[in-house]
Amino acid sequence: MTYLHAKDTISGQEGTAYAIINGLSEEMFYIKKLEAKVEKTKAEVKTLGRRGTQHKASGWNGSGTMTIYYVTSRFREMMLKYINEGKDTYFDIMVTNEDKSSTIGKQIVRLTGVNLDSVIMASLDIESDVLEEEVAFTFEGVEMVKKDMFNAPTSL
């Protein structure tokens, strides 16, 4: 009987994220959680001879959220640039998952054309020991390099 060994699961703490903004790479050590997802857009298709509605993929939409510790002004600066000058910033985020104790290797995903939806401009919270903020974003592309994709676990 084959099964996945616990050692081959990926720890959520084992990884890195970098923002590439205007050609400069900045480690995003302040990330607590990042999720980026792609959702297909589908057209409904009705045809003769079939009562049910069929669906045809017609595009996709990339969106995500980051929960970060409230320790960087980078995103507030980007939002202020848009507010004050009308200049929007698009950047890339490169996420690496690599847990050295697992046999599946690492995975690197690059989100391209990332654009912020919302940013907390100021925050106080007397009930919180640590200030956090959630930053919503969209992205326009995704890249994965074959050599930087997970392998099948060797211990199945």
N, C-alpha and C positions, 0 to 999 in steps of 0.2 A: 504494500500500500504506500503510495506516495503522498506527501503532504508538505506544506510550507513550514520550514523551521523558523521559529521566532527570531533567531539571529539574523535572518535574511530580510526581515522587515526594515523599513527605513525610519530612523529616528528623525522626528521633525526638527530637532535642534542641530542636526548635522548637515550644514549647508551654508551657502553664502548667497548674497544678492548684491549686485552692483547696478547703479544707475549710470548711464552714459548720457550726459547732458552737455550739449554743445561740444562734443568730442572729448570731454573730460570724464574719466571714470571715477566714481565715488562709491566706496563701500557703504552699504546700507545696514550697518551693524545695529541700528536702532529698530529694525523690524521685529515685531513679535509674531505676526502672522501675515502671510500673503497668499491670496487665492486669485487666480486668473482663470476665467473660463470662456469657452467659445460656445455660443448657442447658434444653431442653424436657424435660418429663416426658411419657411416652407410655404409653398403655394398649395392651396386646396384645389384638387382636380377632380371634377365629376365627369364620368363618361357614360355613354349609352351602354346598357346591358349590365350595369353594376349599380346597386343601390347605395353602396358605401362610398364615402369620400376617400380618395387617395391623396397622397401627399408627395410633392416633389421639392427637393431641396433647391432653393433659389439664391442662397447667399449665407452669410454668417455675420455675427456680431461678437466682438471681443470686449469683455468688461471684467473688472476685478475690484478688490478692496485690499488695503493694507492696514493692519492695526500696528501702529508704531508708538514707541515711547516718545513723549513730547519733549524731545531734546534737540531737534533740528529746526532751523528757520528756512531751510532750502525751499520747501514747498510753499511756504507763505511768501517768500520772495518771488517765486514764479507766478503766484496768483496776483501779487501786487503789480508785477510787470504788465500783466494782462489788464488789470483794473485801471492802472494809471496811464499806460501807453498803448493799450490795445494789442500788445504783442504776446501771442500765445506761444507756449513752449511745448514742443513735442520731443520726447526722449525715449531711450530704450532701457529696459530692465533685463538683466541677465541673472537667472536663478540657477544655482547648482545644488543638486541633492547628491550628497556623497557620504555614506555611512561606511567607514572603513571596516566595521565588523561584519558587514553583509557581503555576500558573494556576488551580488548583482551589479556591482560597479557604480558608476555615476551617471547622472542625467543632467544635461545643460539645456535650458530653454531660454530663448531670447525673445522677449516681447518687444516689438518695434512700434514706433509711432504712438507711444504712451502719452495720454493727455489727461490731466487732472479734471475731475468733475466738481469736487468740493474739497475744501481745506478749512480746518478750524483756525481762525485767525488769532484768537486769544482764548485762554482757558484757565479757570480756577476751579478747585473742587476740594472743599474742606473735609470731605468724607474719604478722599482717596489718598493713599500713601504714595502712589506713583501716578503721574499724569500720563494718559494715553490719548491717542486720537485715531479715528478711522478715516482713511483717505480713499475715496472712490475714484476710479479711473476707467478709461476705455483704452483700447489698443487696436492698431490697424493691421498688424502682422505678427506671425509667430515663426520662429526658426528653430530647428533641431538638427544637429549634425549627427550623422549615423554613428560615428565613433564615440559620441557622448550620449548614448541611449542605454537604458538599463538592459542587462543581459538576463537570461533565464537563471533562476537560482541553481547553483550546482548541487545543492543538497536535497533535491526532490527525490 
